[in-house]
Each structure stands twice: as C-alpha cells, then as structure tokens.
Amino acid sequence: MGIEWLKPGAVFGSILYALIGVVVFWLSFVIIDKITPYNLWEEIVEKQNVALGIVVGAMSLGISIIVAAAVHG
C-alpha cells in the first residue's frame, strides 16, 4: 500500500466526498426537522427533552451511516 493516498487526486476526492456527505446529511436533517410537528432545537435545548435528544441522536447516526455507505459505494 505505499503512499498512493498522498496523491493530489486522492486527497481532493476525499475532501470532495466528505463535503458531499456533510451536505447530504445536513439536508436530510433539515427535511426531518421540517416534517416534525415541533421545533427539535427548542424541545431538546430549552425544554431539556432527553428522550427526544436520544431519538434525534440515533436518527443522526442512522443518516450518517447511510450517507457514508452511499458515498463509499
């Protein structure tokens, strides 16, 4: 396995796929936030809803695993 991962094409590709993954994750989170009947940020931060925080955390992990699998191929 040498130093092939240091080539500019590999570094640029990694950065590009990372940015695409972050954008897809952010968009999916915003869509899920919009379709829920209440404001997630207000419920978790201001009202200290721990159960909702756990559900949103699990949802975020699930979305990130799906995005990573899609980007990885």
C-alpha positions, 0 to 999 in steps of 0.5 A: 500500500505505499503512499498512493493516498498522498496523491493530489487526486486522492486527497481532493476526492476525499475532501470532495466526498466528505463535503458531499456527505456533510451536505447530504446529511445536513439536508436530510436533517433539515427535511426531518426537522421540517416534517416534525410537528415541533421545533427539535432545537427548542424541545431538546435545548430549552425544554431539556427533552432527553428522550427526544435528544436520544431519538434525534441522536440515533436518527443522526447516526442512522443518516450518517451511516447511510450517507457514508455507505452511499458515498463509499459505494 
